[in-house]
Amino acid sequence: MKKLPLRLLILVALALPTAATAQRADPVYIEDRLNQLQQAISLLTGQIEQLQYRNQQLQQQMEKMQTDYEFRLDQMEKGGARPGGAPAARPTTPPTAAATPPAAAPPAAAAGAADQVYNDAFKKLQDGDYAGAEKGFRAFVQRNPQHALAGNAQYWLGETYYARRDYQNAMTAFAEGYKAYKSSPKGPDNLLKLGVTLANLGRKPDACAIFARFAQDYPRATDLQKRRIDQERQKNGCG
């Protein structure tokens, strides 16, 4: 195998950084990388929200257990024995003639099943299975519209469409999330992404109107969300 001339090797070596620099300066490349970073940040934020929710659930369980323990202890201290040391007789429950119908699933079990549906859908979103994540988040919202994570699920439903460039369905999902879960933790993100999606659909005046509304509806939004709004306003030439 013939060796390349030294001069040719030098020219190739000099050309490579130039090509890489040109790629980095390409607006399309920069925009694509920015979108990838923003999506990564969104997914990491979603993971943090899941951990915060689980921590809240654990705290509630601990508080319930502590309250139950204190109640039982108080009942024992108030008198579990009769005079003379004989223990108090337990009231007996009379036998029922007919078998009682099976009880509905306990609230804790139902909540656990709902949480599992949400977690499975989010895992599929992380794995890039957007169609599977879409089905999971849609099912979660339909079955649990009042759940603490319903606003989050509606937002991630919109993201499953947005990731596939299905901006029409993404717009609908984000708009429904803003309307139905305006006060949820994902309310600001729903409104922000609604504006971004409208811009992608070529509806820049509508997008600018959404961006202008953001500060009014969410004056306590995070610095990251506010910076993103400013970036989108500048990008779309909003006055």
C-alpha positions as CSV (number, residue, x, y, z in Angstrom):
1,M,0.0,0.0,0.0
2,K,1.4,3.4,-1.0
3,K,1.9,6.1,1.5
4,L,0.2,9.4,0.9
5,P,2.6,12.3,0.2
6,L,3.4,14.4,3.3
7,R,2.0,17.5,1.5
8,L,-1.3,15.8,0.9
9,L,-1.5,14.7,4.5
10,I,-0.9,18.2,5.7
11,L,-3.7,19.6,3.4
12,V,-6.1,17.0,4.7
13,A,-5.3,17.8,8.3
14,L,-5.8,21.5,7.6
15,A,-9.1,20.8,5.8
16,L,-10.7,18.8,8.6
17,P,-10.9,21.6,11.2
18,T,-12.2,23.9,8.5
19,A,-15.0,21.5,7.6
20,A,-15.9,20.9,11.3
21,T,-15.9,24.7,11.9
22,A,-18.1,25.2,8.9
23,Q,-20.5,22.6,10.2
24,R,-20.6,24.2,13.6
25,A,-21.3,27.6,12.0
26,D,-24.2,26.2,9.9
27,P,-27.4,27.7,11.3
28,V,-29.3,24.5,10.6
29,Y,-26.8,22.5,12.5
30,I,-26.8,24.9,15.4
31,E,-30.6,24.9,15.5
32,D,-30.7,21.1,15.5
33,R,-28.2,20.9,18.3
34,L,-30.1,23.4,20.3
35,N,-33.3,21.4,19.9
36,Q,-31.5,18.3,21.0
37,L,-30.2,20.0,24.1
38,Q,-33.6,21.4,25.0
39,Q,-35.2,18.0,24.6
40,A,-32.5,16.5,26.9
41,I,-33.2,19.2,29.5
42,S,-36.9,18.5,29.3
43,L,-36.4,14.8,29.8
44,L,-34.1,15.4,32.8
45,T,-36.7,17.8,34.2
46,G,-39.3,15.2,33.8
47,Q,-37.2,12.7,35.8
48,I,-36.7,15.2,38.6
49,E,-40.5,15.8,38.7
50,Q,-41.1,12.0,39.0
51,L,-38.6,11.8,41.9
52,Q,-40.3,14.8,43.6
53,Y,-43.7,13.2,43.2
54,R,-42.5,9.8,44.6
55,N,-40.9,11.6,47.5
56,Q,-44.1,13.4,48.2
57,Q,-46.0,10.1,48.1
58,L,-43.6,8.5,50.5
59,Q,-43.9,11.5,52.9
60,Q,-47.7,11.2,52.9
61,Q,-47.4,7.4,53.6
62,M,-45.1,8.1,56.5
63,E,-47.4,10.7,57.9
64,K,-50.4,8.4,57.6
65,M,-48.5,5.5,59.3
66,Q,-47.4,7.9,62.1
67,T,-50.9,9.1,62.7
68,D,-52.3,5.6,62.7
69,Y,-49.6,4.5,65.2
70,E,-50.3,7.5,67.5
71,F,-54.1,6.7,67.4
72,R,-53.5,3.1,68.3
73,L,-51.2,4.0,71.1
74,D,-53.7,6.6,72.5
75,Q,-56.5,4.0,72.4
76,M,-54.3,1.5,74.4
77,E,-53.4,4.2,77.0
78,K,-57.1,5.2,77.5
79,G,-57.9,1.8,78.8
80,G,-57.5,-1.6,77.3
81,A,-58.3,-3.5,80.6
82,R,-61.3,-3.9,83.0
83,P,-61.1,-3.5,86.7
84,G,-59.5,-6.5,88.3
85,G,-57.0,-6.9,85.5
86,A,-59.4,-8.8,83.1
87,P,-58.9,-7.7,79.6
88,A,-61.8,-6.0,77.8
89,A,-63.8,-8.2,75.6
90,R,-63.7,-7.5,71.9
91,P,-67.0,-6.8,70.3
92,T,-67.9,-9.6,68.0
93,T,-69.3,-8.9,64.6
94,P,-72.5,-10.9,63.9
95,P,-72.2,-13.3,60.9
96,T,-73.9,-12.1,57.8
97,A,-76.4,-14.3,56.0
98,A,-75.3,-13.4,52.5
99,A,-71.9,-13.0,51.2
100,T,-70.8,-9.4,50.8
101,P,-69.9,-8.3,47.3
102,P,-66.2,-7.8,46.6
103,A,-65.0,-4.3,47.5
104,A,-63.5,-2.0,44.9
105,A,-59.8,-1.6,44.6
106,P,-58.3,0.4,47.5
107,P,-57.3,4.0,46.6
108,A,-53.7,3.2,47.2
109,A,-53.7,0.3,44.8
110,A,-55.5,2.3,42.2
111,A,-53.0,5.2,42.6
112,G,-50.1,2.7,42.3
113,A,-51.5,1.3,39.1
114,A,-51.9,4.8,37.6
115,D,-48.3,5.7,38.6
116,Q,-47.1,2.6,36.9
117,V,-48.9,3.6,33.6
118,Y,-47.2,7.0,33.8
119,N,-43.8,5.6,34.6
120,D,-44.0,3.1,31.7
121,A,-45.0,5.8,29.3
122,F,-42.2,8.1,30.4
123,K,-39.7,5.2,30.0
124,K,-40.9,4.7,26.4
125,L,-40.5,8.4,25.8
126,Q,-36.9,8.2,27.0
127,D,-36.2,5.2,24.8
128,G,-37.5,7.0,21.7
129,D,-40.7,4.9,21.4
130,Y,-42.9,7.9,20.8
131,A,-45.9,5.9,19.5
132,G,-45.9,3.8,22.7
133,A,-45.4,6.8,24.9
134,E,-48.3,8.5,23.2
135,K,-50.6,5.6,23.9
136,G,-49.5,5.4,27.5
137,F,-49.8,9.2,28.3
138,R,-53.2,9.4,26.5
139,A,-54.5,6.4,28.5
140,F,-53.2,7.9,31.7
141,V,-55.0,11.3,31.2
142,Q,-58.2,9.7,30.1
143,R,-58.4,7.4,33.1
144,N,-56.9,9.8,35.7
145,P,-57.9,13.4,34.7
146,Q,-57.6,14.6,38.3
147,H,-54.3,12.8,39.1
148,A,-51.5,15.0,40.4
149,L,-49.5,14.0,37.3
150,A,-52.3,14.6,34.8
151,G,-50.9,18.0,33.7
152,N,-47.4,16.4,33.3
153,A,-48.9,13.5,31.3
154,Q,-50.7,15.9,29.0
155,Y,-47.5,17.9,28.4
156,W,-45.5,14.8,27.6
157,L,-48.3,13.6,25.3
158,G,-47.7,16.8,23.3
159,E,-44.0,16.1,23.3
160,T,-44.5,12.7,21.7
161,Y,-46.1,14.4,18.7
162,Y,-43.6,17.2,18.6
163,A,-40.7,14.8,18.5
164,R,-42.2,13.2,15.4
165,R,-42.8,16.7,13.8
166,D,-46.5,16.1,14.0
167,Y,-47.1,19.8,14.9
168,Q,-50.8,19.8,14.3
169,N,-51.5,17.1,17.0
170,A,-48.8,18.6,19.2
171,M,-50.5,22.0,19.0
172,T,-53.8,20.4,20.1
173,A,-52.2,18.5,23.0
174,F,-50.3,21.6,24.3
175,A,-53.4,23.8,24.0
176,E,-55.5,21.2,25.9
177,G,-52.8,21.0,28.5
178,Y,-52.8,24.8,29.0
179,K,-56.6,24.9,29.1
180,A,-57.2,22.0,31.4
181,Y,-54.1,22.1,33.6
182,K,-53.2,25.8,33.6
183,S,-52.2,25.8,37.3
184,S,-50.3,22.5,37.2
185,P,-46.4,22.5,37.4
186,K,-46.4,21.9,33.6
187,G,-48.7,24.8,32.8
188,P,-45.9,27.2,31.8
189,D,-44.3,24.5,29.7
190,N,-47.5,23.7,27.9
191,L,-48.0,27.4,27.0
192,L,-44.3,27.8,25.9
193,K,-44.4,24.7,23.7
194,L,-47.7,25.8,22.3
195,G,-46.1,29.0,21.0
196,V,-43.1,27.1,19.6
197,T,-45.4,24.7,17.8
198,L,-47.4,27.5,16.3
199,A,-44.2,29.0,15.0
200,N,-43.3,25.7,13.4
201,L,-46.7,25.7,11.7
202,G,-45.9,29.1,10.2
203,R,-48.4,30.9,12.4
204,K,-45.9,33.4,13.8
205,P,-48.4,36.1,14.8
206,D,-50.3,33.5,16.9
207,A,-47.0,32.3,18.4
208,C,-46.0,35.9,19.3
209,A,-49.4,36.4,21.0
210,I,-48.8,33.3,23.1
211,F,-45.3,34.4,24.0
212,A,-46.6,37.8,25.1
213,R,-49.3,36.1,27.2
214,F,-46.7,34.0,29.1
215,A,-45.4,36.7,31.4
216,Q,-49.0,37.6,32.3
217,D,-50.1,34.1,33.1
218,Y,-46.8,32.9,34.7
219,P,-45.0,35.8,36.4
220,R,-43.3,33.2,38.7
221,A,-41.9,31.0,35.9
222,T,-38.4,29.8,36.2
223,D,-35.5,31.7,34.8
224,L,-34.9,29.0,32.2
225,Q,-38.5,29.3,30.9
226,K,-38.3,33.1,30.8
227,R,-35.0,32.9,28.8
228,R,-36.6,30.4,26.4
229,I,-39.5,32.8,25.9
230,D,-37.1,35.7,25.1
231,Q,-35.2,33.5,22.7
232,E,-38.3,32.4,20.9
233,R,-39.6,36.0,20.7
234,Q,-36.3,37.2,19.1
235,K,-36.2,34.2,16.8
236,N,-39.7,34.8,15.5
237,G,-39.3,38.6,15.3
238,C,-42.0,39.3,17.9
239,G,-42.3,43.0,18.7
